[in-house]
Amino acid sequence: MPDMGQRYWAFISYSHADSRWANRLHRQLEGFSVPRRLVGHPTPVGPAPKRFRPIFKDLEELGASSDLSERLRSALAQSAYLIVICSPAATRSKWVDEEIRQFKALHGKERVLAVIVDGEPFASDHPDRADQECLPEALRLHVEAGGSAEAVRFEPVAADLRPGKGGLRLAVLKLMSGMLAIDLGELVQRDNRRRHQQMLTLTTASVLAAVLFGGLAITAVVERDEAVAQRGQAEGLVEFMIGDLRKRLEPEGRLDALDAVGARALGYYAAQQSHGLDAASLGRRARVLHMLGEIRDRRGDLDAALGLFEQASRSTGQLLAEQPNDPQRIFEQAQSDYWVGYIALRRGQDDAALRQYQDYRRLADRLVKIDPNNAGWLAELDYANLDTGVVLLDQGRSDAAAQAFERALAIGLDVARRAPADRDHQFDLGQNYAWLAAAEYHRGRLDAALADRMAERAVYTRLIAQAPSDESAVLSLAINRYTVGQILLTKSQVRLAIESLLASKADLDRLMASAPDDTEYKDRAADALLLLGQARLQSDDLDGALAVAGQARDLAESLVRKNPTVADWQGPCLGGARALLVEIDAARARSPAAQKAALEPAMAEASRLMALSRSGPPDMAEADAAAEAALLAGDHASLDGRPDQARPLWASAQGILQRAGAANLPPSDRSRTLLRELGFRLSLLHPPTGPVLTGPPFAPQPRPASGVGLVDYRW
C-alpha cells in the first residue's frame, strides 16, 4: 500500500463510454510486476511495491445527482495517483471533470496522469475542431485549492493508446514510470531485459524446431540413408514437441509458441506425404492435431477445434482398423473419441458427448485388460469414467454420475499410491475428488461434498508448493475455492462463502492477466463472479453485488463475441449475469414503480434464454439462467398489471427447473430457491412482498391491503 494513509495506488477516472479501455488498463496495471531491482525504490508516495495493487475503478453509471457520491470522494482522497482516460466522451462527462478537480484540490497536479484513447489534446484551441478535444477542462487547466480552474494551460504526463502510438504495453510502462518516478527509457530497458530472460528458455526450443524442420525440406533429394536419418531426427523432434516442449510451454500460457511449433510439425508431415507415412508417424501426426485442436478450443474457436479433432479421428480410426490389438493404436483412437466428445459437451450436445465418452471408456477398458499394471492405461480408464460421469451429471442423473466418479476415484487412489512423485497422477487424484464432490452436492450431501473438496484442495496445495508456476494446479485451486464457496452459500454460511469466493477471484485475476487469450480462465472467472455477486446480494451488500455482477457480464459478453456457439457462454454465463444484474437493480429499488422499471430488461432476456433452453437437453445451469430470467419477467408483467402474462412465464420457469432435476437439490441451493419462489408466485398469482423467509415453513408474505409492496430479491 502507498504511504501517507492512502488505500489505493491510483484512481482511474473515465467516461463509461470508455469502459472497455478502463477495464483493460485496470487489469494491466494491477497485473504489472515491478522489476525486481526497483522494488523498494523511493517514490513520492512511498517505496515502490512488487505490484501496484489495489487500483480503484468505479463500475457504476453515475445517476442524475449533482454531486459525487461519498464513496467516490473517499476513494479520491485515499488514492495516491489519478489516471484519467482521455477522449471526447471524457471531456463531455461532468463526473470525470469533477473527479479531476477534487483530486487536484486534494493532492495537487503532479500526481495526475493521463491516457489518451481517442480525439486530440488541446483541439479546443481551434473552434473548428473543438469536438475532438480529449482532455477534460480540469485536466488541461490549472486547478486552484478550492477546485476552480484557472485559464492557464497545464500539460499532464500522458500515455497514448491511439493507433500507431506504441500500444498498451508502452502506455502501461509510461504510467508506471510516472508512479515510480524514474525515467521511461530506464523502465523500458529493465522490462525488456526481464521479459527477454523469461522467454529465452521457451523460445530456444521453438527456434530449434523451426531450424530443423526447415532443413528437412531437402529430404527428397538426398541419399536414401541420409533421408532416413533425417526423418528419424524429425520424428524425434515431433515427439519432443508434443511431449517435453508442450509440458514446458503450456504452464506458462504460451499458446502462441505451441501453435507455431504444431504448425511446423504439420507442415513437415504434409511434405512427407509423397514418401508415405508409417503407422508411428501417422500416430504422431494425430497427436499434433489433438494439440492444435486443444489450442483452438482454449482460444474459443470450437469450429476449428472440432475440424482438427475429426481429422485426427479419421487417421486414428484407420490405424486401429489395420492394427486392432495394438495398444498404441487403441490409445490414439481413445484420445480422438475424447476430444470429439468434449466439443459436443461444450456445445450442450449431451447425447453425442455420452456416445463418444462411452466409446472412450470401452477402449480404455481394452487397454487395462491388455496390461493391468500399466499406470498410463489405468489413468485413461480413470479419465473415461470421469468424463462419462460429467455428462450424466449434466443430464441430472446424479446417482449414476456418483457411481462413475467413485470408480474413477478408486483407480485414481491406486495410481497415485503407486507413483507418489508423479505430478500428473497426483493432479488427476484431485480431479477425482472434485467430480465426486460435485455429484455429492447434487445429491444433497453437503458435508460429504465439502470433505471431498477439502481432500481435493490438499492435493493442489501440495503441487503448488512444489511448483508455484503450475498454472493447471493454480486454476484448479481457484475452481475449488469457488465451489467451496457455493457449498458454504448453500449451507447459509455467507461470510465464509464470500471469503472463499474472493480468494478464487484473486487467483483467476492473476491467471487472466498472465494469458489474456485463454478463454477458460475467463469462463471460470465469470462463474466465480456470479457466485460472489449472489453472496453479496444475500448479505445485503448491493453495491458490491452490482460491481462483481457487472464484471461477470463483461467477461461473458467478451466470450460470446469470441464464439456464440458455446451453450454455456450464451446461457449460464451471459444469461446468469444479466439476470443477476436485474435482480440487484430490483433489490435497490425503493418503490414498486422503480422495481417494475428495473425488471423490464428481463423480458427480452427470458425470451432468449427460454429458446436456448428448449433447443437442448435439460441442463441445470442453463435451466437456472432461463428460469431466473423468466421469473423476473413474470414479476415485471405482474407489477405492470398483466397477471395473464405473468403466470405462463412463471409456469414455464417452474417446468424447466423440474425437468432439469432442481427438486432433487439441497433445500438452500439456488435452483431450489428459484423453485420455491416460483411456487409462491403461482399460488398467490403475484410476487410475494416483504422480507424473504429462509427456513420452514417457507410461508409467502401476503400482499398489503393497499395492493402494493416491495418484492425482496435478496435470495
N, C-alpha and C positions, 0 to 999 in steps of 0.2 A: 504494500500500500504506500502511496506517497506520504511524505511528511506533512507538517502544518495542519494536522487534524482533518485531512481530506479523505473521502471514502473512495472516490473514483479517480483513475488516472486521466480520463477525458470524458467529455460530454459531446455526443455527436448531435449537432443541430441540423435539421433537414426538413424540406418540404415533403409531405407524404407522396407527392408525385415522383420523388427521387428515392423512394423507399428501397428499390432494388439495389441502388448504389450504397445506401446506408447499410443494408444487410451484408453486402459483400465486404465493405470496408470494416464493419464491426468484426466479422469473422477473421479477416486477415490481420487486423491489429491485435486482437486477443490471442491469435494463434502464432504471432511473430515471436521467435526466440531471439532474445538479445545475444549477440556474440559473446562467448564466454568471458573474454578478456575485458568486456565493457560492463559486465555485471558488477554493481557497486560503484560505478563511475559517478561522480557527483553531478547532479542536475539542479536546476533552480528550485525543484520541489522535493529533493531528497535523493538518496542513492538509486541508481538505475536497477530495476528488478530483472529477474530472468525473463518474465513476460509482463506486458502491460495489461494486467487484469486487476479489477474489472473496469470496463468502459461502459458508460451509460448511454443507452439508445432507447428513446421513448417509442413505444409501439402503438400508441393510441392516436386517433384523429382528434384534434382539439375541437371542442364544440364552439358554441356561439358566445362563450364567456368573454368578458372584456379584459381578463387578466390571466396570467399563467397560474396553473394550479400550484398549491403549496408543495406538492410532490416535486414538480419541476423546479421550482425556486430552490428547494432544499438540495436537489441534485446539482444544480448550477453552483450553489455555494460550496458544495463538497467535492467539486471537480477541479483537478489541477490544471487541465487544459480544456479549451473549447475547440472542437473541429467542426467547421461549417462546410456542408456540402453545397457548393455554389452552382446556381443555374438560374435561368429566367424565372422558373417556378419559385425558387427560393426568394428572389427579390420581391415577388408578389405576396409572400407569406408574412403576415404581420407577426406571427409567432416566432419565426426564425429571427426576424429583426429584433423582437423584444428579448429573445434569449441572448443575442449578441450584446445588446445594450446592458442587460443586467450583469452578464459575465464581465464585460469591460469595467463596469462600475465597481464590481466586487474585487476583481483580480488584476485589472489593467490590460492594456492591449498586447503586451509582449507574449502572453500565453494563448493568443488566438491564432489558430492555424486554419488553412482553407484548402479545399479540394474542389477543383473546377471540373464539372461533368458535362456542361453544356453552356452555350452562349459565349459572350466576350466580356473580359474585365474592362470597366470604365467605358463601355459602349454608350452609357447615358450622357457622356460628354458631347455626343453627336446626336442631335434631336432625331435625325432620320434613322438611327439605329438604336434608339433607347429601349425598344422592346427586346433587344438582345443582351441587355445588361445582366450579368450573372452574379455580381457582388451586391448583397443587400446594403442598404444605405448605412446602417450602423457598422458594417464591416469596412466599407471604403472611406468612411469619415471617422475623425477622432470623436470619442465619446467622453464627456465630462463626468465627474464623480457622481453627479445627480442622475446620469443616464441620458442626458440630451446630447445630440450630435452637433459638433462644430463643423463649419463649412471648410474644413481643411482635409485634403486628401490623405488617406492612410493606406499603404500598400502592405497587406499581410503576407506572411510566408504562405505560399500556395503550391500545392501539388496539382498535377494536371492529368485528368483521365480522359480527355477528349481524344478522338482518333489521331494517331500519329504523334502523340506527345510522350510516349515512353511506357505506357501500360500501368497495370495495377501494382506490380512489384516495385517499380521505381517510385510510384506515388506513396506507397507504404513506407519505403525507405526514407523519402523526403520528410514525411510526417515524423518518423522515428528520429531522424537527425535533429528536428526541431525540439522534440521532447527530451532527447538525450543531451542536447546542447553540444553536439560535435559536428564536424564538417561532413557534408553529404558524401563527398568523394571518399573519405576515410571509411564511412559506414558501408558504402557500396563495395569497396575493396575487401573489407572484413567479411561481409555477407557472401561475396563471390568465392572467397577462399574457403569458407565453411561449406557452402553448397558443393563446391568442386570436390572437397575432401569426401563428403558424403556419397557423391555419385561415382567417384573414381573406381571403387571396387565393383560396383554394379555394372558400370558401362564397359569395363575392361572385357568381361566375358561376352557382352553383346558385340563389341567391335571384333573380337576374335572370331565369333561366329560369322560375321559379315565377311571378313577377310577370307576365311577358309572356304565358305560357300562360294564366294566369288571365284576363288581359284579352281573350284571343282567344275567350272564350265568347260575346261579343256579335256574332260574325261572321254569325250567322243573321239579324240584324235590321238590319244597317247597309246602306248603299248598296252596290251591286254593286262599284263601283270601289274603295271603301274596303275591302270584304271581300277583293277580290283582292290589294290592297296588304298587308293584314294577313296574308293567307295566305302571300304571298311572304316576309314578315318571319318568320313562324313556321317556314317551311321552311328559311330560312337559319339560324335558331336551332337547329333539329334538326341541321343539317349541322355547326354549331359544336359541339354537344353530343357527337355521335358521332365527331367529329374532334379539334379542338384541345382541348376541355374534357376529353375522355377521356384524351388524352395528358398533361394536367396532373395529373389526379386519380389515374390508375392507378399511376404510380410511387410515389405516397405511400400506397398501400394503401387508398385511400378508396373501398371497395366500397359503403359506405352512401350516399355522395353520388352515385356513379354510378347506383346503384339508384333513388334518388329522382328524378334528372333523367330517367332512362329511363322510369320510370312516368309522369311528367308528359307525356313525348312520346307514349306510347301512349294516354294519356287524350285528348290533342289529336286524334290520328287517329280515335279512337272517336267523338268529337264531330263529326268531319268526314265520317263515312261517308255521312250523308244527302245531302251535297253531291257525293259521288263523289270518288274519289282518282285522280289521273292516274298514269301509269306511274312518273314520278320520285318521287312521294310514296309509292307502294307500295314502291318500292325502298328508300327511306329507312326506311320502317316495318320492312322486313325486317332492315335493318342494326341498328335499335334492338332488335329481337327477338334478333338474334345477340349483341348486347352484354349484354342481360339474361340470356340463357341462359348466357353465359360466367361471369357473376357467380354465378348459381345453382350452376354446376359448381364454382367456386372455394370456395363455401360448403359443398360436399359434397352438394347436393340434385340428384342426377342425374335423377330423375324429372321434376322441374320444368324442368331444363335441356333435356332431350330434348323435352318438350312445346313449349317455346318454339322450339327449332330446327326441329321438324317443322312448326310453324305458319308459320315463315319459309319453309321449303322449299315448302310448298303455294303460297305467294304468289309466290316467285321462279320456281317451275316454270310457273305460269300466265303470268307476264310473258314468260318465254323462249319459250313456245309461240306467243305473239302476235307476238314480235319475235325470231325465231331467230338473226338475224345481228347483233344489236345488242351490241357489246362489253360495255356496262354490264349488260345482262340476263344475258349469259353469266357475267360476273364474279360477280354476285349469286347465281346458282344454284350456282356453284362453291363459294362460301362456305357455302351450305346443305349441300352434299354433304360438305364437310369436317367441319362440326360434328356432323352426324348420325353420320358415321363415327367421329368422335372419341369420342362417348359409347359406341358399340358396342365400340371398343377398350378403353375404361375398364372395361367390364363383361366383358372376356375373350371377346367375340364376334368373333373374328378374321376369319372368313369374311365376315360382314356388313360389318365395317370395310374389308376389302380391296375389296369391291364398290364401296363409297362412294368410296374413295380413287382407284380406277381411273376412276370417272366424273369425279371432280375433275380427274385428270390429262388426260383427253380434252378437257375444257372448257378447261383451261389451254393445251393444245396449239393449240386453235382460236384462243385469244386471241393467241398468239405468231404464228400464221400470218397473222392479220389485220394485226398491227403488230409486225414483228420487232424494232423498235428501242425499243419501249415498255418501260422498265425495270420498271414495275409488273407487266406481263404476264409478263416473264421471271422476276420474283420468284415469281409464282404457280406457274409451271412448276417452279421450284426447290422450293417447298413441297410440291407434289404428288408429286414424285419422292421427297422426304424421307419423306412420310407413307406412301407405298407401301412404301418400304424398311423403315420401322419395323414394319409388320405382317409383312413377310417375315422380318425378324429375329426377331420374336416367335414365328414359326412354326418357327424353327430353320433357315431357308433363308438361311444367311449369305452364300453366294456371290451369289445373286440380289439380296439386300439390298445387298451391297457395290457391285454394278453400278448399282443405283438411286441410291445415295449418291454414287458417282463422277459420275454425270450431274448430280446436284444441285450438287456442288462445282464442276464446270466452269462451270455457269451462275452460281453464286454469286460465283466469282472474276471473271467477266466483268462482272457488275453492280456489284460493289464497286469494280472498277478504273474503271468509268465514273463512279461517284459516290463519290469518296473521303471527301467531307464528309457523306454521308447516314448518319446513325446507324443507321437500320433496316437498310439494306443491309449495313453492316459487322457488325451483330449477327447477321444471317442467315448471313454467312460463318462466324462462329464456330460456329453450329449445324451447318453443313455438315461442318466438321472433326469436331465432336463425334460425329455419327452414323457417319461413315466410321470413326472410331476404334473405335466400338462393334462395327462389323462386323469390323474387323481383329482385334480382341480375340477375337471368337468364332471366327475362322479360325485362331487360334493365332499370329498375327503380332504379338507383344507389342511389339517395338521400333517397328514401323510405327504401332501404336496409340498408343504413348507420344509419338511425334513428332507425330502428329495432335493429340493432347491439348495439347501444348505450343503448337502453332500456334493452337489454339482459345483457350488461356489468354491469349496475347498480344493477341488481339482484345478480350477483355473487359477486360483490364488497361488498354488504351488508352481504352476507353469510360468506365471508372470514373474514370480520371484527368481526363477531360474533364467528367464529371458524376458526382460521388460519390453523388448520390441516385438514380442509375439502378438501381432495385431489380431489374429484369429482368437486368441485367448482373451485379449482385451475386449474385443467385440462381444464374445460370448459372456464375459463377466458383466458387461453393460446390459445385455439382454436378461441375464439372470437377475440383475438388480431391479429392472422394471417389472419382471414377472413376480418377483417377491413383493414389490410394491402393489401389484394387482391383488395378490393373496391377502396382504395386510389390509388393503382397502375393503376387500370382501369381508374380512373379519372385523370391520369398523374401527381398525387401528389407524386412523387417518394421519396422525402426526408421524408415526413410524413409516407409513407408506410414502409420505412426501419426502422424508429423508432418503429413502431408498431410491425414489424416482429422481431426485436431484443428483444423486451420485451417478445414476445411469446417464442422465443428460450430460453431465460433465465429461464422462468417458466418450460419449458419442460426439460431442462437440469437438473434442481433440481428434477423433478419427476422421470426421468430415473435413477438418482443416488440413489434415495430412494427405487426403486423397479426395479432392473435390468432385472427381468424375465417378466415384463409386456410389452407385445408386442404392446398394444395400445399406450403407451407413445412413443415408437419408431416410430410407424406408423405416429402419429401426428407430431412428430419432423421432420420426413422426409418431410412431406407436408410443414411445416413452412420453412425448409431449402431450398426447391425448390423455393418457392416464394421469399425468401430472395436472393437466387442466381440470379433469373431473375431480381429482382430490382437492384441489384448491377451491373449486366450486362448492364441494361438500363442506369445506372448512370456512366458508363464507368469505374467502379472500377473492373477491370478484375482480379486482384489478390484476392480481397475479394470475388468475384463471384466464382473463382476457389476453394477457401478454403471451402466455405459452400456447393458447389455442390459436392465436394469430400466427405464431411461428410454425405450428403444425400445419396450418392451412397453406402457408407459403411453401413449405417443403413439399406438401402433397401436390400443389399446383405445378411445381417445377418437375416433379416425377411424371405427372400426367402429360405435361408438354413433351417430355422426353419420349414417352411411349404410352399412348392412350389405350393400348390393347391389354394392359395388365389389370386384371379384375380387382386385385387388392388395392391398387392405387386409386382406381376410379371409385371404389365403394368404401371400404372401411377407412382408408387413409384420407381421401379428399372429402367424401360424404360425412365421415365421422367428425372431421374438423369443422366443416361448415355447420353441422347440426349443433356441435358444442358451442360454437360462437353465437348461434341463435339463442340457445338456452341461457348463455351468460348475459346476453343483451336483455332477454326477457326477465332474468333474475334481477337485473339492475333497474328495471322499470319501477316507477313509483305510482302508476295508475293503470287500470285495465286498458285504457286507450293506448298508453305507451307500450304495454305488453303486446297488444294487438299489432302495433306497428313493428315492434321488434321481431314478431313471429312471421311476418309476411314473407321473408326470403325462403322460409321452409316450404312454401307451396311448390315452387319450381324444383327445389332440391328433392322433395319427396317424389315428385313425378319422375325425375331422372333415376333415382335410386330404386324405386319400385320396379321400373322397367328393367334395370340392371339385375335386380334380384330374380325376376321372373325368367331371365334369359339363361340361368344356370341352375345347377343342383343346389339344395339347401346348404348354406354355409353360415356358421354362427356369427362371424364377424361382419359379413355382408348383410345378414338379416338384422343385426343390431343397428347398423347405419341406416338401412331403409326404414326400419320400424321407428327409430328415433325421429327421423325427418317426418314420417307420416303422422306420428303422434303430435308433433309440433304444428304441422299443417292443419290437423284437425282442431287443435286448440285455437289457431288463428280463425278458422271458419266459425267455430263456436262463439268466440269473442266478437266476431263480426255479425252475429245474429243469423248464422246459416247452419243450424244443427243438422239439417238434412244432408249437408255435405260433410260435416264433421264425423258423423257416425260411420260412414263407409270407410273413411280414412283410418279411423281407429280400429275398425274390424279387420281391415286388410293388414295393418301392422301386427295385430294380435295373431292372425293366421300365419304370417311369415315367421314370427318367433316360435310359434308352436311347431311348425313343420321343421324348423332347424333344431328343435330339442331344448329350447330355453327352460321348459318346465322341469328338466332334469338337473339344472344347475343349482348351486347353493343359493339359499334364500336372499342373501345380500349381494349376489352377483349382479352386475349391471343389466344383463339380459333379463333376469328375474325381476329386477326393479322396474324395467320397462313394461314387462308383462303385468305386474301389479298395477302400475299407473294406468295402463290401458283398461284393466278391469274396472278401476274406479270410474273412468270416463264413460265406459259403456253402461255401467249400472246407473250412473247419475245423469247421463246424457249431457254432461258439461264437465270441464276440468275441475278437479277438487281445489278448493281455495283454503288458505290458511297454512299453518306450518306442516311440514312433512312429518309423518309418523313412521319411524323406522323399526318398530317392533310390533308383535302381535297385539291386538287382532287386526292391525292394518285398517282401521276404520277410516273411511274418507271423511273429509270435512264437509259439512252442509253448506250450501250456498247461503250467504247472508240474506236477510229479509229484503234488503234493497235490490237484490238480484245481481249485485256486482261484488267483486273481491279479487284480490291478487292471487295468482297461482304461484306456488313455490317450486322453483326449478332446481333447488339445491339437492339433487338426488345423490 
